[in-house]
Amino acid sequence: MNPLFNQHIAIVGGGPGGLTLARLLQLKGLNVKVYERDENEHVRVQGATLDLHEESGLKALEAAGLTEAFKASYRPGADHMRIVDKKATILMDDIGTNGEELFRPEIDRGPLRTLLLDSLQPGTVVWNSRFQTMNPEGKGWRLEFTSGQSAYADLVIGADGAHSKIRPFLTPIRPFYVGITIVEGTVKHSETAVPAIHALLHGGKIFALSDSKTLIVSSKGDGSVVFYTGCQTDECWAKNSGIDFTDTSAVTQWFTTEFFDWDPLWATLFENAEPAFIPRPQYCMPPDQQWGALPNLTMIGDAAHLMPPYAGEGVNMAMLDALELASALHEFQEPLSAIACYEKNMCRRAGAIAQMTLNQTQAMHSPDGLDQMLALFNPE
């Protein structure tokens, strides 16, 4: 009998990784609660669409019995990708091979969260639970939340993302800055607000590269687009730049100065964006990180292995973490062995992906980034 039966498992963070893990553990008959800081399930989910991979994200959904629900929710055609130069000249139009569409399914974050939430037992997610700290209690932990509420768990799993508050309880290893800062923006109703960009997107993604800079634009199922600039900056550039990132005109002026000889088409994204832009300095955990396993605490996703987004592996890694951790907890006779096995394999796997992602990030933001991107998809 699994020693975790009749024990309390707390997952801190209700992103794709945390919710996938909750579903998988419930399928194995375990008692799980997910503590999520969002006020409720109707909070708008930010970010671009997610590209799920067969060997990771889709594999986890299959194990969770959610393949059919996913097929009903993903966006056919959203995997259409165009690589362009700074003048918006299309240099690669990836719509499939030999006239057949490749199956690289993309799904918006909101629909993915909805299908995962719908798969859980009622009351699994405890909303408005912003983690504050935790203290040892018995063989487990007493979790404290900013709301004043607390909860006991025999096993705590940190799925609380890039700025994880769970991670320091497990390891002092911190992420390092990779030299790139992203500025993220959103345009609603792209068909009318930025019609030329909307047409160029064709329902998919655009990668524009030049001058050691990137601009990635992604369509969403609600008719909006999300875009990200990528530039080489100092780590504290966003704080020290003097730019008010809630001021559309100020951010537009920065863009037209920094990207001064890019086609004016791109500036329309900034001119029509929602007022609050988000600067995101990019960090990565050391690819060779490791730590000693504990019997009552572990991590998945960005909390465990934060890395930049330029290889499209983040959500896939988190969901594969969920699958491998759930399997280990089911197969081993006691939690410490399960967690030690999971963490050893996870750190090795994530380290290889992190190094690949760092190489990709550097390549895309190099003087010949456009040529390297084209070569990646069209190897000779």
Contacts in CASP RR format, 6 or more apart in sequence:
PFRMAT RR
TARGET T0000
AUTHOR 0000-0000-0000
METHOD contacts of the structure
MODEL  1
MNPLFNQHIAIVGGGPGGLTLARLLQLKGLNVKVYERDENEHVRVQGATL
DLHEESGLKALEAAGLTEAFKASYRPGADHMRIVDKKATILMDDIGTNGE
ELFRPEIDRGPLRTLLLDSLQPGTVVWNSRFQTMNPEGKGWRLEFTSGQS
AYADLVIGADGAHSKIRPFLTPIRPFYVGITIVEGTVKHSETAVPAIHAL
LHGGKIFALSDSKTLIVSSKGDGSVVFYTGCQTDECWAKNSGIDFTDTSA
VTQWFTTEFFDWDPLWATLFENAEPAFIPRPQYCMPPDQQWGALPNLTMI
GDAAHLMPPYAGEGVNMAMLDALELASALHEFQEPLSAIACYEKNMCRRA
GAIAQMTLNQTQAMHSPDGLDQMLALFNPE
2 28 0 8 1.000
2 30 0 8 1.000
2 329 0 8 1.000
2 330 0 8 1.000
3 333 0 8 1.000
3 334 0 8 1.000
3 335 0 8 1.000
4 30 0 8 1.000
4 154 0 8 1.000
4 155 0 8 1.000
4 329 0 8 1.000
4 335 0 8 1.000
5 29 0 8 1.000
5 30 0 8 1.000
6 31 0 8 1.000
7 30 0 8 1.000
7 31 0 8 1.000
7 154 0 8 1.000
7 155 0 8 1.000
8 31 0 8 1.000
8 33 0 8 1.000
8 151 0 8 1.000
8 152 0 8 1.000
8 153 0 8 1.000
8 154 0 8 1.000
8 155 0 8 1.000
9 25 0 8 1.000
9 30 0 8 1.000
9 31 0 8 1.000
9 32 0 8 1.000
9 33 0 8 1.000
9 153 0 8 1.000
9 154 0 8 1.000
9 155 0 8 1.000
9 156 0 8 1.000
9 157 0 8 1.000
10 32 0 8 1.000
10 33 0 8 1.000
10 35 0 8 1.000
10 141 0 8 1.000
10 143 0 8 1.000
10 151 0 8 1.000
10 153 0 8 1.000
10 155 0 8 1.000
10 156 0 8 1.000
10 157 0 8 1.000
11 18 0 8 1.000
11 21 0 8 1.000
11 22 0 8 1.000
11 32 0 8 1.000
11 33 0 8 1.000
11 34 0 8 1.000
11 35 0 8 1.000
11 157 0 8 1.000
11 158 0 8 1.000
11 159 0 8 1.000
12 35 0 8 1.000
12 131 0 8 1.000
12 143 0 8 1.000
12 156 0 8 1.000
12 157 0 8 1.000
12 158 0 8 1.000
12 159 0 8 1.000
12 160 0 8 1.000
12 165 0 8 1.000
12 166 0 8 1.000
13 34 0 8 1.000
13 35 0 8 1.000
13 36 0 8 1.000
13 37 0 8 1.000
13 131 0 8 1.000
13 158 0 8 1.000
13 159 0 8 1.000
13 160 0 8 1.000
13 161 0 8 1.000
14 34 0 8 1.000
14 36 0 8 1.000
14 38 0 8 1.000
14 113 0 8 1.000
14 125 0 8 1.000
14 159 0 8 1.000
15 36 0 8 1.000
15 113 0 8 1.000
15 159 0 8 1.000
15 318 0 8 1.000
16 50 0 8 1.000
16 109 0 8 1.000
16 112 0 8 1.000
16 113 0 8 1.000
16 116 0 8 1.000
16 315 0 8 1.000
16 318 0 8 1.000
16 319 0 8 1.000
17 159 0 8 1.000
17 300 0 8 1.000
17 301 0 8 1.000
17 315 0 8 1.000
17 318 0 8 1.000
17 319 0 8 1.000
17 321 0 8 1.000
17 322 0 8 1.000
18 34 0 8 1.000
18 157 0 8 1.000
18 159 0 8 1.000
18 300 0 8 1.000
18 318 0 8 1.000
18 322 0 8 1.000
19 34 0 8 1.000
19 113 0 8 1.000
19 116 0 8 1.000
19 117 0 8 1.000
19 120 0 8 1.000
19 125 0 8 1.000
20 60 0 8 1.000
20 61 0 8 1.000
20 64 0 8 1.000
20 116 0 8 1.000
20 318 0 8 1.000
20 319 0 8 1.000
20 322 0 8 1.000
20 323 0 8 1.000
21 32 0 8 1.000
21 157 0 8 1.000
21 159 0 8 1.000
21 300 0 8 1.000
21 321 0 8 1.000
21 322 0 8 1.000
21 325 0 8 1.000
21 326 0 8 1.000
22 32 0 8 1.000
22 34 0 8 1.000
22 120 0 8 1.000
22 124 0 8 1.000
22 125 0 8 1.000
23 64 0 8 1.000
23 66 0 8 1.000
23 116 0 8 1.000
23 119 0 8 1.000
23 120 0 8 1.000
24 60 0 8 1.000
24 63 0 8 1.000
24 64 0 8 1.000
24 322 0 8 1.000
24 323 0 8 1.000
24 326 0 8 1.000
25 32 0 8 1.000
25 326 0 8 1.000
25 329 0 8 1.000
26 32 0 8 1.000
26 120 0 8 1.000
26 121 0 8 1.000
26 124 0 8 1.000
27 64 0 8 1.000
27 65 0 8 1.000
28 326 0 8 1.000
28 329 0 8 1.000
28 330 0 8 1.000
30 329 0 8 1.000
32 124 0 8 1.000
33 124 0 8 1.000
33 125 0 8 1.000
33 126 0 8 1.000
33 151 0 8 1.000
33 153 0 8 1.000
34 120 0 8 1.000
34 124 0 8 1.000
34 125 0 8 1.000
34 126 0 8 1.000
35 126 0 8 1.000
35 129 0 8 1.000
35 131 0 8 1.000
35 143 0 8 1.000
35 145 0 8 1.000
35 151 0 8 1.000
36 125 0 8 1.000
36 126 0 8 1.000
36 127 0 8 1.000
36 129 0 8 1.000
37 128 0 8 1.000
37 129 0 8 1.000
37 130 0 8 1.000
37 131 0 8 1.000
38 127 0 8 1.000
38 128 0 8 1.000
39 127 0 8 1.000
39 128 0 8 1.000
40 127 0 8 1.000
40 128 0 8 1.000
41 113 0 8 1.000
41 114 0 8 1.000
41 117 0 8 1.000
41 125 0 8 1.000
41 127 0 8 1.000
45 108 0 8 1.000
45 109 0 8 1.000
45 110 0 8 1.000
45 113 0 8 1.000
46 109 0 8 1.000
46 186 0 8 1.000
46 226 0 8 1.000
47 109 0 8 1.000
47 184 0 8 1.000
47 186 0 8 1.000
47 226 0 8 1.000
48 205 0 8 1.000
48 216 0 8 1.000
48 218 0 8 1.000
48 220 0 8 1.000
48 226 0 8 1.000
48 228 0 8 1.000
49 75 0 8 1.000
49 78 0 8 1.000
49 106 0 8 1.000
49 107 0 8 1.000
49 108 0 8 1.000
49 109 0 8 1.000
49 204 0 8 1.000
49 205 0 8 1.000
49 218 0 8 1.000
49 219 0 8 1.000
49 220 0 8 1.000
49 221 0 8 1.000
50 106 0 8 1.000
50 107 0 8 1.000
50 108 0 8 1.000
50 109 0 8 1.000
50 112 0 8 1.000
50 315 0 8 1.000
51 79 0 8 1.000
51 104 0 8 1.000
51 105 0 8 1.000
51 106 0 8 1.000
51 312 0 8 1.000
51 316 0 8 1.000
52 58 0 8 1.000
52 61 0 8 1.000
52 70 0 8 1.000
52 74 0 8 1.000
52 105 0 8 1.000
52 106 0 8 1.000
52 107 0 8 1.000
52 315 0 8 1.000
52 316 0 8 1.000
52 319 0 8 1.000
53 104 0 8 1.000
53 313 0 8 1.000
53 316 0 8 1.000
55 320 0 8 1.000
56 313 0 8 1.000
56 316 0 8 1.000
56 317 0 8 1.000
56 319 0 8 1.000
56 320 0 8 1.000
57 315 0 8 1.000
57 316 0 8 1.000
57 319 0 8 1.000
57 320 0 8 1.000
58 67 0 8 1.000
58 70 0 8 1.000
58 105 0 8 1.000
59 320 0 8 1.000
59 323 0 8 1.000
60 319 0 8 1.000
60 320 0 8 1.000
60 322 0 8 1.000
60 323 0 8 1.000
61 67 0 8 1.000
61 70 0 8 1.000
61 319 0 8 1.000
63 323 0 8 1.000
63 326 0 8 1.000
64 119 0 8 1.000
65 119 0 8 1.000
66 115 0 8 1.000
66 116 0 8 1.000
66 119 0 8 1.000
69 115 0 8 1.000
69 118 0 8 1.000
69 119 0 8 1.000
70 105 0 8 1.000
70 107 0 8 1.000
70 112 0 8 1.000
70 115 0 8 1.000
73 107 0 8 1.000
73 111 0 8 1.000
73 112 0 8 1.000
73 114 0 8 1.000
73 115 0 8 1.000
74 105 0 8 1.000
74 106 0 8 1.000
74 107 0 8 1.000
74 111 0 8 1.000
75 105 0 8 1.000
75 106 0 8 1.000
75 107 0 8 1.000
75 108 0 8 1.000
75 221 0 8 1.000
76 101 0 8 1.000
76 105 0 8 1.000
77 101 0 8 1.000
77 106 0 8 1.000
77 203 0 8 1.000
77 204 0 8 1.000
78 105 0 8 1.000
78 106 0 8 1.000
78 107 0 8 1.000
78 203 0 8 1.000
78 204 0 8 1.000
78 205 0 8 1.000
78 219 0 8 1.000
78 221 0 8 1.000
79 101 0 8 1.000
79 102 0 8 1.000
79 103 0 8 1.000
79 104 0 8 1.000
79 105 0 8 1.000
79 106 0 8 1.000
79 204 0 8 1.000
80 94 0 8 1.000
80 95 0 8 1.000
80 202 0 8 1.000
80 203 0 8 1.000
80 204 0 8 1.000
80 205 0 8 1.000
81 92 0 8 1.000
81 94 0 8 1.000
81 204 0 8 1.000
81 205 0 8 1.000
81 206 0 8 1.000
81 207 0 8 1.000
82 90 0 8 1.000
82 92 0 8 1.000
82 93 0 8 1.000
82 94 0 8 1.000
82 200 0 8 1.000
82 201 0 8 1.000
82 202 0 8 1.000
82 204 0 8 1.000
82 205 0 8 1.000
82 206 0 8 1.000
82 207 0 8 1.000
83 90 0 8 1.000
83 91 0 8 1.000
83 92 0 8 1.000
83 94 0 8 1.000
83 206 0 8 1.000
83 207 0 8 1.000
83 208 0 8 1.000
83 209 0 8 1.000
83 370 0 8 1.000
83 373 0 8 1.000
83 374 0 8 1.000
83 377 0 8 1.000
84 90 0 8 1.000
84 91 0 8 1.000
84 200 0 8 1.000
84 206 0 8 1.000
84 207 0 8 1.000
84 208 0 8 1.000
85 91 0 8 1.000
85 208 0 8 1.000
85 209 0 8 1.000
85 210 0 8 1.000
85 370 0 8 1.000
86 208 0 8 1.000
86 209 0 8 1.000
86 210 0 8 1.000
86 211 0 8 1.000
86 259 0 8 1.000
86 261 0 8 1.000
86 262 0 8 1.000
86 263 0 8 1.000
86 266 0 8 1.000
87 262 0 8 1.000
87 263 0 8 1.000
88 200 0 8 1.000
88 208 0 8 1.000
88 263 0 8 1.000
88 265 0 8 1.000
88 266 0 8 1.000
90 200 0 8 1.000
91 370 0 8 1.000
91 374 0 8 1.000
92 374 0 8 1.000
92 377 0 8 1.000
92 378 0 8 1.000
94 102 0 8 1.000
94 377 0 8 1.000
95 101 0 8 1.000
96 102 0 8 1.000
106 204 0 8 1.000
108 220 0 8 1.000
108 221 0 8 1.000
108 222 0 8 1.000
117 125 0 8 1.000
126 151 0 8 1.000
128 147 0 8 1.000
129 145 0 8 1.000
129 147 0 8 1.000
129 149 0 8 1.000
130 145 0 8 1.000
130 146 0 8 1.000
130 147 0 8 1.000
131 143 0 8 1.000
131 144 0 8 1.000
131 145 0 8 1.000
131 146 0 8 1.000
131 160 0 8 1.000
131 165 0 8 1.000
131 166 0 8 1.000
132 144 0 8 1.000
132 145 0 8 1.000
132 146 0 8 1.000
132 165 0 8 1.000
133 144 0 8 1.000
133 165 0 8 1.000
134 141 0 8 1.000
134 142 0 8 1.000
134 143 0 8 1.000
134 144 0 8 1.000
134 156 0 8 1.000
134 166 0 8 1.000
134 169 0 8 1.000
135 141 0 8 1.000
135 142 0 8 1.000
135 144 0 8 1.000
136 142 0 8 1.000
137 152 0 8 1.000
139 154 0 8 1.000
139 295 0 8 1.000
139 296 0 8 1.000
140 152 0 8 1.000
140 153 0 8 1.000
140 154 0 8 1.000
140 155 0 8 1.000
140 156 0 8 1.000
140 296 0 8 1.000
141 152 0 8 1.000
141 153 0 8 1.000
141 156 0 8 1.000
141 296 0 8 1.000
141 297 0 8 1.000
142 150 0 8 1.000
142 151 0 8 1.000
142 152 0 8 1.000
143 150 0 8 1.000
143 151 0 8 1.000
143 152 0 8 1.000
143 153 0 8 1.000
143 156 0 8 1.000
144 150 0 8 1.000
145 151 0 8 1.000
153 296 0 8 1.000
154 296 0 8 1.000
155 296 0 8 1.000
155 297 0 8 1.000
155 298 0 8 1.000
155 335 0 8 1.000
156 166 0 8 1.000
156 296 0 8 1.000
156 297 0 8 1.000
157 297 0 8 1.000
157 298 0 8 1.000
157 299 0 8 1.000
157 300 0 8 1.000
157 325 0 8 1.000
158 164 0 8 1.000
158 166 0 8 1.000
158 167 0 8 1.000
158 297 0 8 1.000
158 298 0 8 1.000
158 299 0 8 1.000
158 300 0 8 1.000
158 303 0 8 1.000
159 299 0 8 1.000
159 300 0 8 1.000
159 301 0 8 1.000
159 303 0 8 1.000
159 318 0 8 1.000
160 166 0 8 1.000
160 303 0 8 1.000
161 301 0 8 1.000
161 302 0 8 1.000
161 303 0 8 1.000
161 306 0 8 1.000
162 175 0 8 1.000
162 283 0 8 1.000
162 302 0 8 1.000
162 303 0 8 1.000
162 306 0 8 1.000
164 299 0 8 1.000
164 302 0 8 1.000
164 303 0 8 1.000
166 297 0 8 1.000
166 299 0 8 1.000
166 303 0 8 1.000
167 299 0 8 1.000
167 303 0 8 1.000
167 304 0 8 1.000
169 297 0 8 1.000
170 291 0 8 1.000
170 294 0 8 1.000
170 297 0 8 1.000
170 298 0 8 1.000
170 299 0 8 1.000
171 289 0 8 1.000
171 291 0 8 1.000
171 292 0 8 1.000
173 285 0 8 1.000
173 286 0 8 1.000
173 289 0 8 1.000
173 291 0 8 1.000
175 283 0 8 1.000
175 284 0 8 1.000
175 285 0 8 1.000
175 286 0 8 1.000
175 306 0 8 1.000
176 283 0 8 1.000
176 284 0 8 1.000
176 286 0 8 1.000
177 235 0 8 1.000
177 281 0 8 1.000
177 282 0 8 1.000
177 283 0 8 1.000
178 282 0 8 1.000
178 283 0 8 1.000
178 284 0 8 1.000
178 308 0 8 1.000
178 358 0 8 1.000
178 361 0 8 1.000
179 232 0 8 1.000
179 233 0 8 1.000
179 235 0 8 1.000
179 281 0 8 1.000
179 282 0 8 1.000
180 230 0 8 1.000
180 231 0 8 1.000
180 232 0 8 1.000
180 233 0 8 1.000
180 281 0 8 1.000
180 282 0 8 1.000
180 308 0 8 1.000
180 361 0 8 1.000
180 365 0 8 1.000
181 230 0 8 1.000
181 231 0 8 1.000
181 233 0 8 1.000
181 237 0 8 1.000
181 238 0 8 1.000
181 279 0 8 1.000
181 280 0 8 1.000
181 281 0 8 1.000
181 282 0 8 1.000
182 228 0 8 1.000
182 229 0 8 1.000
182 230 0 8 1.000
182 279 0 8 1.000
182 280 0 8 1.000
182 281 0 8 1.000
182 282 0 8 1.000
182 309 0 8 1.000
183 228 0 8 1.000
183 229 0 8 1.000
183 230 0 8 1.000
183 231 0 8 1.000
183 245 0 8 1.000
183 251 0 8 1.000
183 255 0 8 1.000
183 277 0 8 1.000
183 278 0 8 1.000
183 279 0 8 1.000
183 280 0 8 1.000
184 226 0 8 1.000
184 227 0 8 1.000
184 228 0 8 1.000
184 277 0 8 1.000
184 278 0 8 1.000
184 279 0 8 1.000
184 280 0 8 1.000
185 226 0 8 1.000
185 227 0 8 1.000
185 228 0 8 1.000
185 269 0 8 1.000
185 270 0 8 1.000
185 273 0 8 1.000
185 274 0 8 1.000
185 277 0 8 1.000
185 278 0 8 1.000
186 224 0 8 1.000
186 225 0 8 1.000
186 226 0 8 1.000
186 227 0 8 1.000
186 273 0 8 1.000
186 274 0 8 1.000
187 193 0 8 1.000
187 194 0 8 1.000
187 197 0 8 1.000
187 224 0 8 1.000
187 225 0 8 1.000
187 227 0 8 1.000
187 269 0 8 1.000
187 272 0 8 1.000
187 273 0 8 1.000
187 274 0 8 1.000
188 223 0 8 1.000
188 224 0 8 1.000
188 274 0 8 1.000
189 223 0 8 1.000
189 224 0 8 1.000
190 197 0 8 1.000
190 198 0 8 1.000
190 201 0 8 1.000
190 219 0 8 1.000
190 223 0 8 1.000
190 224 0 8 1.000
190 225 0 8 1.000
191 198 0 8 1.000
191 223 0 8 1.000
193 272 0 8 1.000
194 225 0 8 1.000
194 268 0 8 1.000
194 269 0 8 1.000
194 272 0 8 1.000
196 265 0 8 1.000
196 268 0 8 1.000
197 206 0 8 1.000
197 217 0 8 1.000
197 225 0 8 1.000
197 265 0 8 1.000
197 268 0 8 1.000
197 269 0 8 1.000
198 219 0 8 1.000
198 225 0 8 1.000
200 206 0 8 1.000
200 265 0 8 1.000
201 217 0 8 1.000
201 218 0 8 1.000
201 219 0 8 1.000
201 225 0 8 1.000
203 219 0 8 1.000
204 218 0 8 1.000
204 219 0 8 1.000
205 216 0 8 1.000
205 217 0 8 1.000
205 218 0 8 1.000
205 219 0 8 1.000
206 215 0 8 1.000
206 216 0 8 1.000
206 217 0 8 1.000
206 218 0 8 1.000
207 214 0 8 1.000
207 215 0 8 1.000
207 216 0 8 1.000
207 373 0 8 1.000
208 214 0 8 1.000
208 215 0 8 1.000
208 216 0 8 1.000
208 217 0 8 1.000
208 262 0 8 1.000
208 266 0 8 1.000
209 215 0 8 1.000
209 364 0 8 1.000
209 369 0 8 1.000
209 370 0 8 1.000
209 373 0 8 1.000
210 262 0 8 1.000
210 370 0 8 1.000
211 259 0 8 1.000
211 261 0 8 1.000
211 367 0 8 1.000
212 231 0 8 1.000
212 232 0 8 1.000
212 365 0 8 1.000
212 366 0 8 1.000
212 367 0 8 1.000
212 369 0 8 1.000
213 229 0 8 1.000
213 230 0 8 1.000
213 231 0 8 1.000
213 232 0 8 1.000
213 258 0 8 1.000
213 259 0 8 1.000
213 365 0 8 1.000
214 228 0 8 1.000
214 229 0 8 1.000
214 230 0 8 1.000
214 364 0 8 1.000
214 365 0 8 1.000
215 227 0 8 1.000
215 228 0 8 1.000
215 229 0 8 1.000
215 230 0 8 1.000
215 259 0 8 1.000
215 262 0 8 1.000
215 266 0 8 1.000
216 227 0 8 1.000
216 228 0 8 1.000
217 225 0 8 1.000
217 226 0 8 1.000
217 227 0 8 1.000
217 269 0 8 1.000
218 225 0 8 1.000
218 226 0 8 1.000
218 227 0 8 1.000
219 225 0 8 1.000
220 226 0 8 1.000
225 269 0 8 1.000
227 269 0 8 1.000
227 273 0 8 1.000
228 280 0 8 1.000
228 309 0 8 1.000
229 255 0 8 1.000
229 258 0 8 1.000
229 259 0 8 1.000
230 365 0 8 1.000
231 258 0 8 1.000
231 365 0 8 1.000
232 365 0 8 1.000
233 281 0 8 1.000
234 240 0 8 1.000
235 281 0 8 1.000
236 281 0 8 1.000
237 279 0 8 1.000
237 281 0 8 1.000
238 245 0 8 1.000
238 279 0 8 1.000
238 281 0 8 1.000
241 254 0 8 1.000
243 250 0 8 1.000
243 251 0 8 1.000
243 254 0 8 1.000
244 250 0 8 1.000
244 251 0 8 1.000
245 251 0 8 1.000
245 276 0 8 1.000
245 277 0 8 1.000
245 278 0 8 1.000
245 279 0 8 1.000
246 275 0 8 1.000
246 276 0 8 1.000
246 277 0 8 1.000
247 275 0 8 1.000
248 270 0 8 1.000
248 271 0 8 1.000
248 273 0 8 1.000
248 275 0 8 1.000
251 270 0 8 1.000
251 273 0 8 1.000
251 277 0 8 1.000
252 267 0 8 1.000
252 270 0 8 1.000
252 271 0 8 1.000
255 266 0 8 1.000
255 267 0 8 1.000
255 270 0 8 1.000
256 267 0 8 1.000
256 270 0 8 1.000
259 266 0 8 1.000
282 308 0 8 1.000
282 309 0 8 1.000
282 361 0 8 1.000
283 306 0 8 1.000
283 308 0 8 1.000
284 306 0 8 1.000
284 307 0 8 1.000
284 308 0 8 1.000
284 354 0 8 1.000
284 357 0 8 1.000
284 358 0 8 1.000
285 304 0 8 1.000
285 305 0 8 1.000
285 306 0 8 1.000
285 307 0 8 1.000
285 350 0 8 1.000
285 354 0 8 1.000
287 350 0 8 1.000
287 351 0 8 1.000
287 352 0 8 1.000
287 354 0 8 1.000
287 355 0 8 1.000
287 358 0 8 1.000
288 351 0 8 1.000
289 305 0 8 1.000
289 347 0 8 1.000
289 351 0 8 1.000
290 343 0 8 1.000
290 344 0 8 1.000
290 347 0 8 1.000
291 343 0 8 1.000
292 340 0 8 1.000
292 343 0 8 1.000
293 336 0 8 1.000
293 339 0 8 1.000
293 340 0 8 1.000
293 343 0 8 1.000
294 336 0 8 1.000
294 339 0 8 1.000
295 334 0 8 1.000
295 335 0 8 1.000
295 336 0 8 1.000
295 339 0 8 1.000
296 335 0 8 1.000
297 339 0 8 1.000
298 304 0 8 1.000
298 325 0 8 1.000
298 339 0 8 1.000
298 342 0 8 1.000
298 343 0 8 1.000
300 318 0 8 1.000
300 321 0 8 1.000
300 322 0 8 1.000
300 325 0 8 1.000
300 346 0 8 1.000
301 314 0 8 1.000
301 317 0 8 1.000
301 318 0 8 1.000
301 321 0 8 1.000
302 314 0 8 1.000
302 318 0 8 1.000
304 321 0 8 1.000
304 346 0 8 1.000
304 347 0 8 1.000
304 350 0 8 1.000
305 317 0 8 1.000
305 346 0 8 1.000
305 347 0 8 1.000
305 350 0 8 1.000
305 351 0 8 1.000
305 353 0 8 1.000
305 354 0 8 1.000
307 313 0 8 1.000
307 314 0 8 1.000
307 350 0 8 1.000
307 353 0 8 1.000
307 354 0 8 1.000
307 357 0 8 1.000
307 358 0 8 1.000
308 357 0 8 1.000
308 358 0 8 1.000
308 361 0 8 1.000
310 357 0 8 1.000
310 360 0 8 1.000
310 361 0 8 1.000
310 364 0 8 1.000
311 353 0 8 1.000
311 356 0 8 1.000
311 357 0 8 1.000
311 360 0 8 1.000
311 361 0 8 1.000
313 353 0 8 1.000
313 357 0 8 1.000
317 349 0 8 1.000
317 350 0 8 1.000
317 353 0 8 1.000
320 349 0 8 1.000
321 342 0 8 1.000
321 346 0 8 1.000
324 342 0 8 1.000
324 345 0 8 1.000
324 346 0 8 1.000
325 338 0 8 1.000
325 339 0 8 1.000
325 342 0 8 1.000
325 346 0 8 1.000
328 338 0 8 1.000
328 339 0 8 1.000
328 341 0 8 1.000
328 342 0 8 1.000
329 335 0 8 1.000
329 338 0 8 1.000
329 339 0 8 1.000
329 342 0 8 1.000
331 338 0 8 1.000
332 338 0 8 1.000
332 341 0 8 1.000
360 376 0 8 1.000
363 369 0 8 1.000
363 372 0 8 1.000
363 373 0 8 1.000
363 376 0 8 1.000
364 372 0 8 1.000
364 373 0 8 1.000
366 372 0 8 1.000
END
